[in-house]
Amino acid sequence: MASCIPEPENPQISEKSVPNVVQFVNDQDGFPLAPAVNLPANVTKDALESLVNKLRPQDDDPVPFPFHIDASAEAIASGVPSRPVISNSINQDVLNHPSRAHTSPISCASFSPTGNLLATGSGDCAARLWDLLTETPSHVLSGHRGWVLCVEWEAMERKLATGGHDGHLWDPKTGKPFGEPLKRHSKWIVSLAWEPIHLNPTAPRLASSSKDGSVRVWSSATRRLEYTLGGHSASVNVVRWGGMIRIWDPNEDHAHPELWFVLRTGPSDHTSKIPSSDQEARSLALGRYNTLVSNSGELLISGSDDLSLFVASKLAAQKGGNLKPLARLTGHQRQVTHAAFSPDGRWAGNASCDNSVRSWDGKVGKFVAPLRGHVAAVYRLAWSAGSRLLASVSKDSTLKVRDLKTYKLKTDLPGHTDEVYCVDFVADKVASGGRDRTLKIWKN
């Protein structure tokens, strides 16, 4: 988070209305009563009873029904009752169970590569995993000693990394940690990045950056520190692992500390399938990466609180030259909070504390259009997989989605009750979270 984002407080949790795929099952014999249906999480017990009676044979008289949820073994281990009774609604009796909902502001959110899972981090010292097939919580990841500030998925979806006062590696299938925490940083971990699969498909390493001014690289297999990259005199706010070569230049082009963002790729595409082997994963990831960088090489974009951005190419550095900016992007009146390339590399977008979002030509850094609509600082951006839609979240408590074909607002989503800190985009779903401690999942 950039400096214009205030330290969140602990507001009252607000009502959620998350859709869920529900299967009604006879408690006596376990057989389904009807096909699965999609219901809002705030549907009442009376409405559930009425629906089940309508699904029964037409010549049967309506009868009262009790309802409960059969929790999985993993959910029970994380503190959920094995058969929570629905006395009010699914929302109140299950999703808002104390062990399932975040109890402090949500600071980060990230979809898994296939889009089947979502990870969130919070000020309640825990991360949580959410099953996107049922849109319900699956695991609580407990063990952090403070805020969870970042979550990052390994591209094969085998591991999840979380960072805050310390770092952790988790098994997303069980919600259990892989060994002891990563503890060599002296201050908060604020960003994480996995080694690209086309470089290391078997055991990709993990890079972590910290407010202590260093970047540390860890073995995901042994969880041991491999080496430390130094040179910064202040917090390293963002770390990204490049795909061609490793560049580490502590000299700053900006007048103030930088945020660096780099084009990333992996083996997963719109089919949301995990490759069956490391060799297949490497081949798919390398093919997508080569296609992406065949024209201009791997690009980087950096933004700063000196109100400007730079676009640079790693191609020159790969050939022995210097990492010189291709373009300097100006026009903001306050500091830049986030910048990101579209998945196809055609566009770049950035957010600012001056309430605006701007779009740029991702190849040459030419300004394209202002994307207005927010009335307070914009904190973060997320691109759709097709690179056509750009979502942004703001201090004004809204999430806005814009169409890059028209540069106009496509959807205004005002459902949060306080500042929205994080957003992620996968397939037809957008996830957002923030100060109201509410995770919302939106569908196109």
Number of C-alpha atoms within 10 A of each C-alpha: 19 17 11 18 16 10 9 16 11 13 14 14 17 12 14 18 19 18 18 20 15 15 13 19 16 11 12 6 7 9 10 12 14 13 10 13 10 11 15 16 22 19 16 17 17 14 11 19 16 15 11 16 17 13 12 13 9 9 6 9 9 14 9 9 12 12 18 16 16 14 16 14 11 16 20 15 15 18 14 20 17 15 14 16 16 18 14 14 20 26 21 18 18 25 20 16 15 12 17 21 18 25 21 24 29 29 26 25 28 23 24 25 22 20 22 17 21 26 26 29 29 26 24 20 20 23 29 22 25 21 15 19 11 15 18 18 20 26 26 25 24 16 16 20 13 16 23 27 25 25 28 24 24 23 24 23 19 13 19 22 23 30 28 25 20 23 25 22 25 18 15 24 13 15 23 17 18 16 11 11 16 18 14 12 20 13 17 20 30 25 24 27 23 25 21 26 26 25 15 14 22 16 16 20 22 23 24 28 27 26 18 17 18 22 27 20 21 20 15 20 11 11 18 13 17 13 12 15 15 15 12 16 13 14 20 23 22 21 21 21 20 22 22 17 12 11 12 10 12 11 9 10 15 16 11 13 18 21 22 20 21 20 21 21 23 22 27 21 16 12 9 15 14 17 15 9 12 17 14 15 23 21 18 19 22 20 15 18 22 15 11 19 17 9 9 14 20 25 23 23 27 25 28 24 23 17 21 19 28 20 25 24 20 24 18 15 15 16 8 9 10 12 16 14 18 17 15 16 19 12 11 21 15 18 21 30 25 25 26 25 27 21 18 19 19 15 22 27 26 27 27 28 25 19 21 24 28 20 23 20 17 22 21 17 21 17 16 16 16 15 24 15 15 21 14 18 24 31 29 25 27 26 25 19 17 12 18 18 19 25 25 28 29 29 23 18 23 23 30 20 23 21 16 18 8 10 18 15 17 14 13 14 12 12 14 23 19 21 26 29 28 27 28 23 24 23 16 11 15 21 22 27 29 28 27 26 27 25 24 16 19 16 10 8
